[in-house]
């Protein structure tokens, strides 16, 4: 079954916030005002924000917070597996508040990322890497193309 998560319901966001807070406590990280603000901002995004986008929104809520503090919190959350980080060569790292197994559609034009939940992708056979000594601990499928907004924009440009 395949679906994408474009909007997060309030109940879902509340449950996800509670889950993030629980994982924070389990990791031994205090639930400071700054960490709570970063969590809430990450859950407010319908996509995968960069550190800079996250800072901009957190700074609107907490004007005194520094860029370095937000960036450090994001990295602490990644290290504690409270959030994920999606890295693509030549692009800014993006942060993902969805930690369960899912995959991404990535727009080649605007760099937006859309979550895809698909059982058939989840069950792709993992290759035997024993000969290389590499241990696979996780995998995500990334599909590259153009989002609907960029496809519409390309159509407009092509008709000029």
DSSP file (Angstrom, degrees, kcal/mol; ACC not computed):
  #  RESIDUE AA STRUCTURE BP1 BP2  ACC     N-H-->O    O-->H-N    N-H-->O    O-->H-N    TCO  KAPPA ALPHA  PHI   PSI    X-CA   Y-CA   Z-CA
    1    1 A X              0   0    0      0, 0.0   118,-0.7     0, 0.0     2,-0.4   0.000 360.0 360.0 360.0 128.3    0.0    0.0    0.0
    2    2 A X  E     +A  118   0A   0    116,-0.2     2,-0.3   117,-0.1   116,-0.2  -0.880 360.0 149.2-112.9 138.5    1.5    3.3   -1.1
    3    3 A X  E     -A  117   0A   0    114,-1.2   114,-2.3    -2,-0.4     2,-0.4  -0.981  31.4-137.9-156.7 160.9    0.7    6.8    0.3
    4    4 A X  E     -A  116   0A   0     -2,-0.3     2,-0.9   112,-0.2   112,-0.2  -0.947  17.1-134.1-122.5 149.8    2.3   10.1    0.8
    5    5 A X        +     0   0    0    110,-0.5   110,-0.3    -2,-0.4     3,-0.1  -0.816  37.6 155.6-106.9  94.7    1.9   12.3    3.9
    6    6 A X        +     0   0    0     -2,-0.9     2,-0.4     1,-0.2    -1,-0.2   0.823  67.2  32.6 -88.6 -33.8    1.2   15.8    2.8
    7    7 A X        -     0   0    0     38,-0.0     2,-0.6     0, 0.0    -1,-0.2  -0.959  69.2-144.1-127.7 144.0   -0.6   17.0    5.9
    8    8 A X        -     0   0    0     -2,-0.4    -3,-0.0    36,-0.1    38,-0.0  -0.920  21.5-133.2-107.0 122.8   -0.2   16.1    9.5
    9    9 A X     >  -     0   0    0     -2,-0.6     4,-2.8     1,-0.1     5,-0.2  -0.283  22.1-114.3 -69.3 160.3   -3.4   16.0   11.6
   10   10 A X  H  > S+     0   0    0      2,-0.2     4,-2.6     1,-0.2     5,-0.2   0.912 117.3  49.1 -62.9 -42.1   -3.4   17.6   15.0
   11   11 A X  H  > S+     0   0    0      2,-0.2     4,-2.5     1,-0.2    -1,-0.2   0.924 112.9  47.5 -62.7 -43.6   -3.8   14.3   16.8
   12   12 A X  H  > S+     0   0    0      2,-0.2     4,-2.8     1,-0.2    -2,-0.2   0.918 112.3  49.5 -63.0 -44.0   -1.0   12.8   14.8
   13   13 A X  H  X S+     0   0    0     -4,-2.8     4,-2.4     2,-0.2    -2,-0.2   0.892 111.0  50.1 -63.2 -39.8    1.2   15.8   15.5
   14   14 A X  H  X S+     0   0    0     -4,-2.6     4,-2.3     2,-0.2    -2,-0.2   0.918 112.8  46.0 -64.7 -43.5    0.5   15.6   19.2
   15   15 A X  H  X S+     0   0    0     -4,-2.5     4,-2.3     2,-0.2    -2,-0.2   0.898 113.0  50.0 -65.1 -40.1    1.3   11.9   19.3
   16   16 A X  H  X S+     0   0    0     -4,-2.8     4,-2.5     2,-0.2    -2,-0.2   0.880 109.6  51.4 -67.3 -37.0    4.5   12.5   17.3
   17   17 A X  H  X S+     0   0    0     -4,-2.4     4,-2.7     2,-0.2    -2,-0.2   0.927 110.1  49.2 -64.0 -44.5    5.5   15.3   19.7
   18   18 A X  H  X S+     0   0    0     -4,-2.3     4,-2.4     1,-0.2    -2,-0.2   0.903 111.3  50.3 -60.4 -40.8    5.0   13.0   22.6
   19   19 A X  H  X S+     0   0    0     -4,-2.3     4,-2.4     2,-0.2    -2,-0.2   0.906 110.7  48.5 -63.7 -42.1    7.1   10.4   20.9
   20   20 A X  H  X S+     0   0    0     -4,-2.5     4,-2.1     2,-0.2    -2,-0.2   0.919 111.9  49.5 -64.0 -42.4    9.9   12.8   20.2
   21   21 A X  H  X S+     0   0    0     -4,-2.7     4,-2.3     2,-0.2    -2,-0.2   0.899 110.5  50.4 -63.8 -40.3    9.8   14.0   23.8
   22   22 A X  H  X S+     0   0    0     -4,-2.4     4,-2.6     1,-0.2    -2,-0.2   0.929 111.3  47.8 -62.7 -45.8    9.9   10.4   25.1
   23   23 A X  H  X S+     0   0    0     -4,-2.4     4,-1.5     1,-0.2    -1,-0.2   0.844 109.6  54.8 -65.3 -31.7   12.9    9.6   22.8
   24   24 A X  H  <>S+     0   0    0     -4,-2.1     5,-2.7     2,-0.2     4,-0.3   0.943 110.0  45.1 -64.3 -48.1   14.6   12.8   24.1
   25   25 A X  H ><5S+     0   0    0     -4,-2.3     3,-1.7     1,-0.2    -2,-0.2   0.917 111.2  53.4 -61.5 -43.4   14.2   11.7   27.7
   26   26 A X  H 3<5S+     0   0    0     -4,-2.6    -1,-0.2     1,-0.3    -2,-0.2   0.821 107.0  52.6 -62.2 -30.2   15.4    8.2   26.8
   27   27 A X  T 3<5S-     0   0    0     -4,-1.5    -1,-0.3    -5,-0.2    -2,-0.2   0.475 119.9-111.9 -83.5  -2.0   18.5    9.7   25.2
   28   28 A X  T < 5S+     0   0    0     -3,-1.7     2,-0.5    -4,-0.3    -3,-0.2   0.698  70.9 141.1  80.0  18.6   19.2   11.7   28.4
   29   29 A X      < -     0   0    0     -5,-2.7    -1,-0.3    -6,-0.2    -2,-0.1  -0.840  51.3-126.4 -97.1 126.8   18.4   15.1   26.8
   30   30 A X        -     0   0    0     -2,-0.5     2,-1.7     1,-0.1     5,-0.1  -0.376  21.2-117.4 -66.6 147.9   16.5   17.5   29.0
   31   31 A X        +     0   0    0      4,-0.1    -1,-0.1    -2,-0.1   -10,-0.0  -0.585  47.5 176.4 -88.3  76.6   13.4   19.0   27.4
   32   32 A X     >  -     0   0    0     -2,-1.7     4,-2.5     1,-0.1     5,-0.2  -0.273  45.8-106.5 -75.5 165.8   14.5   22.6   27.3
   33   33 A X  H  > S+     0   0    0      1,-0.2     4,-2.3     2,-0.2     5,-0.1   0.893 122.2  52.1 -57.8 -40.6   12.4   25.4   25.9
   34   34 A X  H  > S+     0   0    0      2,-0.2     4,-2.1     1,-0.2    -1,-0.2   0.924 110.1  46.4 -65.1 -45.1   14.8   25.5   22.9
   35   35 A X  H  > S+     0   0    0      1,-0.2     4,-2.5     2,-0.2    -2,-0.2   0.905 112.4  50.8 -65.4 -40.6   14.5   21.7   22.2
   36   36 A X  H  X S+     0   0    0     -4,-2.5     4,-2.7     1,-0.2    -1,-0.2   0.911 109.4  51.3 -62.0 -41.5   10.7   21.8   22.5
   37   37 A X  H  X S+     0   0    0     -4,-2.3     4,-2.3    -5,-0.2    -2,-0.2   0.907 110.1  48.6 -63.2 -41.8   10.6   24.7   20.0
   38   38 A X  H  X S+     0   0    0     -4,-2.1     4,-2.6     2,-0.2    -1,-0.2   0.923 111.5  50.5 -64.2 -43.6   12.7   22.8   17.5
   39   39 A X  H  X S+     0   0    0     -4,-2.5     4,-2.1     1,-0.2    -2,-0.2   0.946 111.6  47.1 -57.4 -49.6   10.5   19.7   17.9
   40   40 A X  H  X S+     0   0    0     -4,-2.7     4,-1.4     1,-0.2    -1,-0.2   0.891 112.2  49.9 -62.9 -40.0    7.3   21.7   17.3
   41   41 A X  H  X S+     0   0    0     -4,-2.3     4,-1.3     2,-0.2     3,-0.3   0.927 108.7  52.1 -65.1 -44.1    8.8   23.5   14.3
   42   42 A X  H  < S+     0   0    0     -4,-2.6     3,-0.3     1,-0.2    55,-0.3   0.890 111.1  47.8 -59.0 -38.8    9.9   20.2   12.7
   43   43 A X  H  < S+     0   0    0     -4,-2.1    -1,-0.2     1,-0.2    -2,-0.2   0.748 104.8  60.7 -74.9 -23.1    6.4   18.8   13.2
   44   44 A X  H  < S+     0   0    0     -4,-1.4    -1,-0.2    -3,-0.3    -2,-0.2   0.788  87.6  89.3 -72.3 -27.7    4.9   22.0   11.7
   45   45 A X     <  -     0   0    0     -4,-1.3     9,-0.0    -3,-0.3     4,-0.0  -0.473  63.5-157.3 -72.0 139.8    6.7   21.5    8.4
   46   46 A X  S    S+     0   0    0     -2,-0.2     2,-0.2   -39,-0.0    -1,-0.1   0.425  81.1  30.4 -92.0  -0.9    4.9   19.3    5.8
   47   47 A X  S    S-     0   0    0     -5,-0.1     2,-0.7    67,-0.1    67,-0.1  -0.421 106.3 -69.5-132.8-150.8    8.2   18.5    4.2
   48   48 A X        -     0   0    0     65,-0.2    48,-0.2    -2,-0.2    -6,-0.0  -0.875  51.3-153.5-117.1  97.4   11.9   18.1    5.2
   49   49 A X        -     0   0    0     -2,-0.7    46,-2.9    46,-0.4     2,-0.1  -0.275  11.0-123.1 -74.3 155.1   13.4   21.5    6.2
   50   50 A X  B  >  -D   94   0B   0     44,-0.2     4,-2.2     1,-0.1    44,-0.2  -0.365  35.0-102.2 -78.8 171.0   17.0   22.5    6.1
   51   51 A X  H  > S+     0   0    0     42,-0.6     4,-2.8     1,-0.2     5,-0.2   0.893 124.6  52.4 -62.0 -39.1   18.8   23.6    9.2
   52   52 A X  H  > S+     0   0    0      2,-0.2     4,-2.5     1,-0.2    -1,-0.2   0.912 109.1  47.9 -65.4 -43.2   18.4   27.2    8.0
   53   53 A X  H  > S+     0   0    0      2,-0.2     4,-1.8     1,-0.2    -1,-0.2   0.898 112.7  49.9 -64.0 -39.5   14.7   26.9    7.4
   54   54 A X  H  X S+     0   0    0     -4,-2.2     4,-2.6     1,-0.2     5,-0.2   0.938 110.3  49.8 -63.5 -46.5   14.3   25.3   10.8
   55   55 A X  H  X S+     0   0    0     -4,-2.8     4,-3.2     1,-0.2     5,-0.2   0.923 107.1  55.2 -57.7 -45.3   16.3   28.1   12.4
   56   56 A X  H  X S+     0   0    0     -4,-2.5     4,-1.1     1,-0.2    -1,-0.2   0.911 113.0  41.2 -57.1 -44.0   14.2   30.8   10.7
   57   57 A X  H  X S+     0   0    0     -4,-1.8     4,-1.1     2,-0.2    -1,-0.2   0.896 115.7  48.7 -72.8 -39.9   10.9   29.3   12.1
   58   58 A X  H >X S+     0   0    0     -4,-2.6     4,-3.2     1,-0.2     3,-0.6   0.912 107.9  56.3 -64.6 -40.4   12.3   28.7   15.6
   59   59 A X  H 3< S+     0   0    0     -4,-3.2    -1,-0.2     1,-0.3    -2,-0.2   0.807 101.4  57.3 -62.3 -30.6   13.7   32.2   15.7
   60   60 A X  H 3< S+     0   0    0     -4,-1.1     3,-0.3    -5,-0.2    -1,-0.3   0.857 115.0  37.5 -66.3 -34.2   10.2   33.6   15.0
   61   61 A X  H << S+     0   0    0     -4,-1.1     2,-0.4    -3,-0.6    -2,-0.2   0.854 132.5  26.1 -83.9 -38.3    9.0   31.8   18.2
   62   62 A X    ><  -     0   0    0     -4,-3.2     3,-2.1    -5,-0.1    -1,-0.3  -0.780  69.1-175.7-126.6  84.9   12.1   32.3   20.3
   63   63 A X  T 3  S+     0   0    0     -2,-0.4    -1,-0.1    -3,-0.3    -4,-0.1   0.733  80.6  58.1 -57.9 -23.5   13.8   35.5   19.0
   64   64 A X  T 3  S+     0   0    0      2,-0.1    -1,-0.3     0, 0.0     2,-0.2   0.549  79.9 109.0 -84.5  -6.2   16.8   35.1   21.4
   65   65 A X    <   -     0   0    0     -3,-2.1     2,-0.2    -7,-0.2    -3,-0.0  -0.457  64.3-131.9 -75.8 141.9   17.8   31.7   20.1
   66   66 A X     >  -     0   0    0     -2,-0.2     4,-1.9     1,-0.1     5,-0.2  -0.555  14.7-121.8 -92.0 157.1   21.1   31.5   18.1
   67   67 A X  H  > S+     0   0    0      1,-0.2     4,-2.7     2,-0.2     5,-0.2   0.908 114.6  55.8 -58.4 -43.7   21.6   29.7   14.8
   68   68 A X  H  > S+     0   0    0      1,-0.2     4,-2.5     2,-0.2    -1,-0.2   0.871 105.4  51.8 -60.4 -38.2   24.3   27.6   16.5
   69   69 A X  H  > S+     0   0    0      2,-0.2     4,-2.5     1,-0.2    -1,-0.2   0.932 111.3  46.0 -65.1 -45.7   21.9   26.4   19.2
   70   70 A X  H  X S+     0   0    0     -4,-1.9     4,-2.5     2,-0.2    -2,-0.2   0.933 114.3  48.1 -62.7 -45.6   19.3   25.3   16.6
   71   71 A X  H  X S+     0   0    0     -4,-2.7     4,-2.1     1,-0.2    -1,-0.2   0.902 112.2  49.5 -62.1 -41.1   22.0   23.6   14.5
   72   72 A X  H  X S+     0   0    0     -4,-2.5     4,-2.4    -5,-0.2    -1,-0.2   0.903 110.5  50.2 -65.3 -41.5   23.4   21.8   17.6
   73   73 A X  H  X S+     0   0    0     -4,-2.5     4,-2.7     2,-0.2    -2,-0.2   0.921 108.8  52.4 -62.7 -44.1   19.9   20.7   18.7
   74   74 A X  H  X S+     0   0    0     -4,-2.5     4,-2.1     1,-0.2    -1,-0.2   0.923 111.5  46.2 -57.6 -44.7   19.3   19.3   15.2
   75   75 A X  H  X S+     0   0    0     -4,-2.1     4,-2.7     2,-0.2    -1,-0.2   0.869 111.1  52.0 -68.4 -36.1   22.5   17.3   15.4
   76   76 A X  H  X S+     0   0    0     -4,-2.4     4,-1.9     2,-0.2    -2,-0.2   0.916 110.0  50.0 -63.1 -42.2   21.8   16.1   18.9
   77   77 A X  H  <>S+     0   0    0     -4,-2.7     5,-3.0     2,-0.2     6,-1.1   0.893 111.9  47.4 -63.6 -40.1   18.4   14.9   17.7
   78   78 A X  H ><5S+     0   0    0     -4,-2.1     3,-1.6     3,-0.2    -2,-0.2   0.947 111.4  50.0 -65.3 -48.0   19.9   13.0   14.8
   79   79 A X  H 3<5S+     0   0    0     -4,-2.7    -1,-0.2     1,-0.3    -2,-0.2   0.821 114.0  46.1 -60.6 -31.3   22.6   11.4   16.9
   80   80 A X  T 3<5S-     0   0    0     -4,-1.9    -1,-0.3    -5,-0.2    -2,-0.2   0.359 113.2-119.8 -92.4   4.4   19.9   10.3   19.4
   81   81 A X  T < 5S+     0   0    0     -3,-1.6    -3,-0.2     2,-0.2    -2,-0.1   0.793  77.5 126.9  60.2  32.2   17.7    9.0   16.5
   82   82 A X  S   <S+     0   0    0     -5,-3.0     2,-0.3    -6,-0.2    -4,-0.2   0.797  82.6   7.4 -82.3 -33.2   14.9   11.4   17.5
   83   83 A X  S    S-     0   0    0     -6,-1.1     2,-0.3    -9,-0.2    14,-0.2  -0.873  79.7-121.3-135.6 170.3   14.8   12.7   13.9
   84   84 A X  E     -E   96   0B   0     12,-3.0    12,-2.7    -2,-0.3     2,-0.4  -0.746  12.7-140.6-110.7 163.8   16.5   11.6   10.7
   85   85 A X  E     -E   95   0B   0     -2,-0.3     2,-0.6    10,-0.2    10,-0.2  -0.994   8.6-157.5-124.9 127.9   18.8   13.5    8.3
   86   86 A X  E     -E   94   0B   0      8,-3.2     8,-2.4    -2,-0.4     2,-0.4  -0.923  13.2-171.7-106.3 120.5   18.5   13.2    4.6
   87   87 A X        -     0   0    0     -2,-0.6     2,-0.4     6,-0.2     6,-0.1  -0.934   7.8-179.5-116.4 134.3   21.7   14.1    2.7
   88   88 A X    >   -     0   0    0     -2,-0.4     3,-2.2     3,-0.3    -2,-0.0  -1.000  40.7 -97.2-131.7 131.1   22.0   14.4   -1.0
   89   89 A X  T 3  S+     0   0    0     -2,-0.4     3,-0.1     1,-0.3    -2,-0.0  -0.151 108.2  10.5 -50.7 131.9   25.2   15.3   -2.8
   90   90 A X  T 3  S+     0   0    0      1,-0.3     2,-0.3     0, 0.0    -1,-0.3   0.506 113.8  94.3  79.3   4.8   25.5   19.0   -3.6
   91   91 A X  S <  S-     0   0    0     -3,-2.2    -3,-0.3     3,-0.0    -1,-0.3  -0.849  82.2 -94.7-126.3 160.6   22.4   19.8   -1.6
   92   92 A X        -     0   0    0     -2,-0.3    -4,-0.1     1,-0.1     2,-0.1  -0.459  48.4-102.1 -70.3 145.0   21.8   21.0    2.0
   93   93 A X        -     0   0    0     -2,-0.1   -42,-0.6    -6,-0.1     2,-0.3  -0.393  38.5-152.0 -63.3 145.8   21.0   18.4    4.5
   94   94 A X  E     -DE  50  86B   0     -8,-2.4    -8,-3.2   -44,-0.2     2,-0.4  -0.918   5.8-131.7-123.3 151.0   17.3   18.1    5.4
   95   95 A X  E     - E   0  85B   0    -46,-2.9     2,-0.5    -2,-0.3   -46,-0.4  -0.824  13.9-160.0-110.5 143.2   15.7   16.9    8.6
   96   96 A X  E     - E   0  84B   0    -12,-2.7   -12,-3.0    -2,-0.4   -48,-0.1  -0.968  14.0-168.3-129.3 116.6   12.9   14.4    8.9
   97   97 A X  S    S+     0   0    0     -2,-0.5     2,-0.7   -55,-0.3    -1,-0.1   0.570  71.5  89.4 -81.0  -7.4   10.7   14.1   11.9
   98   98 A X        +     0   0    0      1,-0.2     4,-0.1   -14,-0.1   -14,-0.1  -0.814  49.8 172.3 -90.9 114.2    9.3   10.8   10.6
   99   99 A X        +     0   0    0     -2,-0.7    -1,-0.2   -17,-0.1     3,-0.1   0.630  44.7  96.4-101.2 -15.0   11.6    8.0   11.9
  100  100 A X  S    S-     0   0    0      1,-0.2     2,-0.1     0, 0.0    -2,-0.0  -0.363  96.1 -72.5 -72.2 160.5    9.7    4.9   10.9
  101  101 A X  S    S+     0   0    0     -2,-0.0     2,-0.3    16,-0.0    -1,-0.2  -0.286  75.8 136.9 -57.3 123.6   10.7    3.3    7.6
  102  102 A X        -     0   0    0     -3,-0.1     2,-0.2    -4,-0.1    15,-0.2  -0.948  39.1-131.5-157.9 173.5    9.7    5.3    4.6
  103  103 A X  E     -B  116   0A   0     13,-2.9    13,-2.6    -2,-0.3     2,-0.4  -0.684  19.3-119.3-127.9 176.8   11.1    6.5    1.3
  104  104 A X  E     -Bc 115 142A   0     37,-2.5    39,-2.9    11,-0.2     2,-0.5  -0.958   7.5-154.7-131.9 141.8   11.3    9.8   -0.6
  105  105 A X  E     -Bc 114 143A   0      9,-2.3     9,-2.4    -2,-0.4     2,-0.5  -0.957  28.1-162.6 -99.9 127.0   10.3   11.4   -3.8
  106  106 A X  E     -Bc 113 144A   0     37,-3.2    39,-2.2    -2,-0.5     2,-0.4  -0.956  12.7-136.3-121.1 123.0   12.8   14.2   -4.5
  107  107 A X  E  >  - c   0 145A   0      5,-2.5     4,-1.1    -2,-0.5    39,-0.2  -0.616   4.9-153.2 -78.6 128.3   12.1   17.0   -6.9
  108  108 A X  T  4 S+     0   0    0     37,-3.4    -1,-0.1    -2,-0.4    38,-0.1   0.662  91.6  43.0 -74.0 -16.7   15.1   17.8   -9.1
  109  109 A X  T  4 S+     0   0    0     36,-0.4    -1,-0.1     3,-0.1    37,-0.1   0.914 129.7  16.3 -95.4 -56.6   14.0   21.4   -9.6
  110  110 A X  T  4 S-     0   0    0      2,-0.1    -2,-0.1    37,-0.0    36,-0.1   0.521  92.6-128.2 -99.5  -5.8   12.9   22.7   -6.2
  111  111 A X     <  +     0   0    0     -4,-1.1    -3,-0.1     1,-0.2    35,-0.0   0.608  50.8 157.8  69.9  14.5   14.5   20.0   -4.0
  112  112 A X        -     0   0    0     -6,-0.1    -5,-2.5   -65,-0.1     2,-0.4  -0.343  29.8-146.6 -66.5 154.0   11.2   19.3   -2.2
  113  113 A X  E     - B   0 106A   0     -7,-0.2     2,-0.4    -9,-0.0   -65,-0.2  -0.986   9.9-165.2-126.3 133.5   11.0   15.9   -0.5
  114  114 A X  E     - B   0 105A   0     -9,-2.4    -9,-2.3    -2,-0.4     2,-0.2  -0.971  22.0-123.8-120.4 130.7    7.8   13.9   -0.2
  115  115 A X  E     - B   0 104A   0     -2,-0.4  -110,-0.5  -110,-0.3     2,-0.4  -0.483  24.3-165.1 -71.4 140.0    7.5   10.9    2.2
  116  116 A X  E     -AB   4 103A   0    -13,-2.6   -13,-2.9    -2,-0.2     2,-0.6  -0.997   7.2-164.9-128.3 126.8    6.3    7.6    0.6
  117  117 A X  E     +A    3   0A   0   -114,-2.3  -114,-1.2    -2,-0.4     2,-0.4  -0.955  24.5 156.7-110.8 115.6    5.1    4.7    2.6
  118  118 A X  E  >  -A    2   0A   0     -2,-0.6     4,-2.1  -116,-0.2     3,-0.4  -0.937  37.1-153.9-148.7 117.1    5.1    1.5    0.5
  119  119 A X  H  > S+     0   0    0   -118,-0.7     4,-1.3    -2,-0.4    -1,-0.1   0.844  98.0  56.7 -59.1 -36.0    5.2   -2.1    1.7
  120  120 A X  H  4 S+     0   0    0      1,-0.2    -1,-0.2     2,-0.2     3,-0.1   0.871 109.3  45.4 -68.3 -34.0    6.8   -3.3   -1.6
  121  121 A X  H >4 S+     0   0    0     -3,-0.4     3,-1.4     1,-0.2    -1,-0.2   0.868 108.7  57.4 -72.4 -35.4    9.7   -0.8   -1.2
  122  122 A X  H 3< S+     0   0    0     -4,-2.1    -2,-0.2     1,-0.3    -1,-0.2   0.787 106.8  49.9 -63.2 -26.8   10.1   -1.8    2.4
  123  123 A X  T 3< S+     0   0    0     -4,-1.3    -1,-0.3    -5,-0.2    -2,-0.2   0.161  73.2 137.3-104.0  19.2   10.6   -5.4    1.4
  124  124 A X    <   -     0   0    0     -3,-1.4     2,-0.1     1,-0.1    -3,-0.1  -0.461  65.6-105.4 -61.5 131.8   13.2   -5.0   -1.3
  125  125 A X        -     0   0    0     -2,-0.2     2,-0.4     1,-0.1    -1,-0.1  -0.384  30.4-131.1 -62.9 134.1   15.8   -7.7   -0.8
  126  126 A X        -     0   0    0     -2,-0.1    -1,-0.1     1,-0.1     3,-0.0  -0.732  26.0-117.2 -86.2 130.6   19.0   -6.4    0.8
  127  127 A X        -     0   0    0     -2,-0.4     2,-0.7     1,-0.1    -1,-0.1  -0.291  28.1-103.2 -67.9 153.2   22.1   -7.5   -1.1
  128  128 A X        +     0   0    0      1,-0.1     3,-0.2     2,-0.0    -1,-0.1  -0.672  41.9 173.1 -76.0 115.7   24.7   -9.7    0.6
  129  129 A X    >>> +     0   0    0     -2,-0.7     5,-1.3     5,-0.2     4,-1.0   0.192  42.2 112.7-109.6  14.3   27.6   -7.3    1.4
  130  130 A X  G >45S+     0   0    0      1,-0.3     3,-0.7     2,-0.2    -1,-0.1   0.864  72.3  59.1 -57.3 -38.8   29.7   -9.8    3.5
  131  131 A X  G 345S+     0   0    0      1,-0.3    -1,-0.3    -3,-0.2    -2,-0.1   0.830 109.5  43.3 -62.8 -31.3   32.5   -9.8    0.9
  132  132 A X  G <45S-     0   0    0     -3,-0.9    -1,-0.3     2,-0.2    -2,-0.2   0.599 108.1-124.5 -89.0 -10.9   33.0   -6.1    1.2
  133  133 A X  T <<5 +     0   0    0     -4,-1.0     2,-0.4    -3,-0.7    -3,-0.2   0.589  63.6 141.7  78.9   9.2   32.8   -6.2    5.0
  134  134 A X      < -     0   0    0     -5,-1.3     2,-0.6     2,-0.0    -1,-0.3  -0.722  40.3-153.3 -90.0 131.2   30.0   -3.6    4.8
  135  135 A X        -     0   0    0     -2,-0.4     2,-0.5    -3,-0.1    -5,-0.0  -0.917   7.0-148.4-105.7 117.3   27.1   -4.0    7.3
  136  136 A X        +     0   0    0     -2,-0.6     3,-0.1     1,-0.1    -7,-0.0  -0.727  24.1 167.9 -83.7 126.3   23.8   -2.5    6.2
  137  137 A X        +     0   0    0     -2,-0.5     2,-0.3     1,-0.4    -1,-0.1   0.543  65.3   1.6-113.5 -13.4   21.8   -1.2    9.1
  138  138 A X        -     0   0    0      2,-0.0    -1,-0.4   -37,-0.0     2,-0.3  -0.975  59.2-163.2-164.5 158.6   19.1    0.8    7.3
  139  139 A X        -     0   0    0     -2,-0.3     2,-0.3    -3,-0.1   -13,-0.0  -0.992   3.6-172.0-150.8 152.3   18.0    1.7    3.8
  140  140 A X        -     0   0    0     -2,-0.3     2,-0.5   -39,-0.1   -37,-0.2  -0.994  21.3-133.4-140.2 139.5   15.7    4.2    2.1
  141  141 A X        -     0   0    0     -2,-0.3   -37,-2.5   -39,-0.1     2,-0.5  -0.824  19.6-163.2 -94.5 132.6   14.7    4.4   -1.5
  142  142 A X  E     -c  104   0A   0     -2,-0.5     2,-0.5   -39,-0.2   -37,-0.2  -0.972   2.9-167.5-118.1 125.7   14.9    7.8   -3.2
  143  143 A X  E     -c  105   0A   0    -39,-2.9   -37,-3.2    -2,-0.5     2,-0.4  -0.956   9.8-152.8-114.7 129.2   13.1    8.5   -6.4
  144  144 A X  E     +c  106   0A   0     -2,-0.5     2,-0.3   -39,-0.2   -37,-0.2  -0.807  39.9 100.9-106.3 140.4   14.0   11.6   -8.3
  145  145 A X  E     -c  107   0A   0    -39,-2.2   -37,-3.4    -2,-0.4     2,-0.4  -0.848  68.5 -54.0-177.9-146.0   11.7   13.5  -10.6
  146  146 A X        -     0   0    0     -2,-0.3   -39,-0.1   -39,-0.2   -40,-0.0  -0.983  42.0-130.6-128.0 130.1    9.6   16.6  -10.7
  147  147 A X     >  -     0   0    0     -2,-0.4     4,-2.5     1,-0.1     5,-0.2  -0.202  35.1-101.7 -69.1 166.8    6.8   17.5   -8.2
  148  148 A X  H  > S+     0   0    0      1,-0.2     4,-2.3     2,-0.2     5,-0.2   0.882 121.6  53.0 -61.6 -39.3    3.4   18.6   -9.5
  149  149 A X  H  > S+     0   0    0      1,-0.2     4,-2.0     2,-0.2    -1,-0.2   0.921 112.5  43.8 -62.6 -44.0    4.2   22.3   -8.9
  150  150 A X  H  > S+     0   0    0      2,-0.2     4,-2.6     1,-0.2    -2,-0.2   0.845 111.0  54.7 -72.1 -33.3    7.4   22.2  -10.9
  151  151 A X  H  X S+     0   0    0     -4,-2.5     4,-2.0     2,-0.2    -2,-0.2   0.919 109.6  47.7 -64.2 -41.8    5.8   20.1  -13.6
  152  152 A X  H  X S+     0   0    0     -4,-2.3     4,-2.1     2,-0.2    -2,-0.2   0.915 111.7  50.2 -63.0 -42.4    3.1   22.8  -14.0
  153  153 A X  H  X S+     0   0    0     -4,-2.0     4,-2.3     1,-0.2    -2,-0.2   0.900 109.1  51.5 -62.9 -41.6    5.8   25.5  -14.0
  154  154 A X  H  X S+     0   0    0     -4,-2.6     4,-2.4     1,-0.2    -1,-0.2   0.889 107.7  52.6 -63.1 -39.1    7.8   23.6  -16.7
  155  155 A X  H  X S+     0   0    0     -4,-2.0     4,-1.3     2,-0.2    -1,-0.2   0.917 109.7  49.0 -61.5 -43.2    4.6   23.4  -18.9
  156  156 A X  H  < S+     0   0    0     -4,-2.1     4,-0.4     1,-0.2     3,-0.3   0.917 112.8  47.4 -62.1 -43.2    4.1   27.2  -18.6
  157  157 A X  H >< S+     0   0    0     -4,-2.3     3,-0.9     1,-0.2    -2,-0.2   0.866 108.9  54.3 -67.0 -36.4    7.8   27.8  -19.5
  158  158 A X  H 3< S+     0   0    0     -4,-2.4    -1,-0.2     1,-0.2    -2,-0.2   0.778 104.6  54.8 -69.2 -26.2    7.5   25.4  -22.5
  159  159 A X  T 3<        0   0    0     -4,-1.3    -1,-0.2    -3,-0.3    -2,-0.2   0.516 360.0 360.0 -87.0  -3.4    4.5   27.2  -23.9
  160  160 A X    <         0   0    0     -3,-0.9    -1,-0.2    -4,-0.4    -2,-0.1   0.458 360.0 360.0 -80.2 360.0    6.3   30.6  -24.0
